[in-house]
Amino acid sequence: MKIICTVCPKGCHLEVDEKNNFSVTGHDCLRGVEYGQNELKNPVRVITSTVKVKGAPHRRCPVKTKHPIPKGLIAEAMHLLNDIELVAPVKIGQIIVEDICGTKIPFITTRSLNI
């Protein structure tokens, strides 16, 4: 399988051979090998989104997962944000969901919003 590595700005064109123990070619560093193997075995992503907020100059507050979560959980994780409404003031790094889909990874705010 051919993929482009996103670990650094170089964007190496990797080829991962699933039939040969996930061997990786086309990388310029070992991080590319790890990325290529993980992308096929267990792809993960950081999710960014927004949630409603009351009492602040902005109606929405940006949030993200604190760490990458399995790609297969993205839709379920996004659904958790639908009914969340924060009340200002909001501090950057505030946890708004403690445990996303049993991963023990939280959603956190990425901006402070004052009244």
MOBEL-V683290 format. One record per helix or strand. SS is the DSSP state (helix for helix, strand for strand). FROM is the first residue (numbers start at 1). TO is the last residue. Records with the same first field share a line. If there is no record, write none. Layout:
# MOBEL-V683290
SS = FROM-TO  FROM-TO
This chain:
# MOBEL-V683290
strand = 2-4  13-17  23-25  44-45  48-54  60-65  69-70  85-87  90-90  95-97  107-109  113-113
helix = 18-20  30-41  71-80
